[in-house]
Amino acid sequence: MGKVQGTLKQAALLSRAGLLGLLSIVGAGCVHVNEEDLSPSSVELTWGRSGVSDGRFQKPRAAAIDGQDRIYVVDMTARIQVFDREGNFLRAWSTPTHKNGRPSGLSVGRDGTVLVADTHYFRMLPYTPEGELLADRVIGGTNGFENGEFGFVTDIVQDSAGNYYIAEYGEHDRIQKFSPEGEFLEVWGGHGPEPGQFMRPQNLAIDQRDRIWVADACNHRIQVFSTEGELLTCWGKPGSAPGQLYYPYDLVLDGQGHVYVCEFGNHRVQKFTEDGQPLGTWGKQGRGVGQLFNPWALVRDSQGSLHVIDSNNHRVQRVLM
């Protein structure tokens, strides 16, 4: 039953030295960490553990949050579990079939529909928040390179007009755009390291100006596009220093000029300005509270807290950053 395993009391047990070790702030052109510069992150809650019963996880790897702060999490059992902000289990359902593989992306559409990237079945599955499949609104289902066909689907977002943007990786590494009715409109991208190309576009986000943000995971960077596929900006380079990225798997925007990036390879979350200037990091590899092991995803709730999907620790950590 969504049992809470960590609380503010647990976070308080972290020593001051431990917190300093979790945080780093980048000054002008160099790493500069001291007590005066630190804006402390705090672990507010830790919940979930390994298992297959309600409220437990087997390598959770995607998440979404709706307007009521209900958090949707999919794991390697192909279950989409729904929780409240405090980690209490609400309900669950599974995708129709998962013999070939499990979903690796979730988002919430403009009307509250839960959009599931049914990765290994080359399609987007739309559900009501209660788990009813809206079969007439499924997009895709055929593996291929033609318009409207897909490789391994990773994520979906909708713009203010209701158009869908669906990312895919494999040999495809592209983004396809569809009308609100599911009709193909256009495509951009392609496999490669050049700006505008992708190597596993793992996650998408869309901002208040309808700019499409892409976590270009295996290129270790963030790319931003217009709704027509025009590249607007591209930033990030591989590494583990503050400001560098190593397999960014997810990102969220706070609407206040900040971007939070979840790094699968660096076991941390970084905060950036929208033009890629680093502001701070949280997390390091480990099993303890405030540590991460291959975090796959994150969401931001209405209170400004981040819920980090700590995949190989089979849990979620809520942090204020």
GITADA-V705931 format. One record per residue. N is the residue number from 1. SS is DSSP state (helix for helix, strand for strand, loop for the rest). Layout:
# GITADA-V705931
n ss
N SS
N SS
This chain:
# GITADA-V705931
n ss
1 loop
2 loop
3 loop
4 strand
5 strand
6 strand
7 loop
8 helix
9 helix
10 helix
11 helix
12 helix
13 loop
14 loop
15 loop
16 helix
17 helix
18 helix
19 helix
20 helix
21 helix
22 helix
23 strand
24 strand
25 loop
26 strand
27 loop
28 loop
29 loop
30 loop
31 strand
32 loop
33 loop
34 loop
35 loop
36 loop
37 loop
38 loop
39 loop
40 loop
41 loop
42 strand
43 strand
44 strand
45 strand
46 strand
47 strand
48 loop
49 loop
50 strand
51 loop
52 loop
53 loop
54 loop
55 loop
56 loop
57 strand
58 loop
59 loop
60 loop
61 loop
62 strand
63 strand
64 strand
65 strand
66 loop
67 loop
68 loop
69 loop
70 loop
71 strand
72 strand
73 strand
74 strand
75 loop
76 loop
77 loop
78 loop
79 strand
80 strand
81 strand
82 strand
83 strand
84 loop
85 loop
86 loop
87 loop
88 loop
89 strand
90 strand
91 strand
92 strand
93 strand
94 strand
95 loop
96 loop
97 loop
98 loop
99 loop
100 loop
101 loop
102 loop
103 loop
104 loop
105 strand
106 strand
107 strand
108 strand
109 loop
110 loop
111 loop
112 loop
113 loop
114 strand
115 strand
116 strand
117 strand
118 strand
119 helix
120 helix
121 helix
122 loop
123 strand
124 strand
125 strand
126 strand
127 strand
128 loop
129 loop
130 loop
131 loop
132 loop
133 strand
134 loop
135 helix
136 helix
137 helix
138 loop
139 strand
140 strand
141 loop
142 loop
143 strand
144 loop
145 loop
146 loop
147 loop
148 loop
149 loop
150 strand
151 loop
152 strand
153 strand
154 strand
155 strand
156 strand
157 strand
158 strand
159 loop
160 loop
161 loop
162 loop
163 loop
164 strand
165 strand
166 strand
167 strand
168 strand
169 strand
170 loop
171 loop
172 loop
173 loop
174 strand
175 strand
176 strand
177 strand
178 strand
179 loop
180 loop
181 loop
182 loop
183 loop
184 strand
185 strand
186 strand
187 strand
188 strand
189 strand
190 loop
191 strand
192 loop
193 loop
194 loop
195 loop
196 loop
197 loop
198 strand
199 loop
200 loop
201 strand
202 strand
203 strand
204 strand
205 strand
206 strand
207 loop
208 loop
209 loop
210 loop
211 loop
212 strand
213 strand
214 strand
215 strand
216 strand
217 helix
218 helix
219 helix
220 loop
221 strand
222 strand
223 strand
224 strand
225 strand
226 loop
227 loop
228 loop
229 loop
230 loop
231 strand
232 strand
233 strand
234 strand
235 strand
236 loop
237 loop
238 strand
239 loop
240 loop
241 loop
242 loop
243 loop
244 loop
245 strand
246 loop
247 loop
248 strand
249 strand
250 strand
251 strand
252 strand
253 strand
254 loop
255 loop
256 loop
257 loop
258 strand
259 strand
260 strand
261 strand
262 strand
263 strand
264 loop
265 loop
266 loop
267 loop
268 strand
269 strand
270 strand
271 strand
272 strand
273 strand
274 loop
275 loop
276 loop
277 loop
278 strand
279 strand
280 strand
281 strand
282 strand
283 loop
284 loop
285 strand
286 loop
287 loop
288 loop
289 loop
290 loop
291 loop
292 strand
293 loop
294 loop
295 strand
296 strand
297 strand
298 strand
299 strand
300 strand
301 loop
302 loop
303 loop
304 loop
305 loop
306 strand
307 strand
308 strand
309 strand
310 strand
311 helix
312 helix
313 helix
314 loop
315 strand
316 strand
317 strand
318 strand
319 strand
320 strand
321 loop
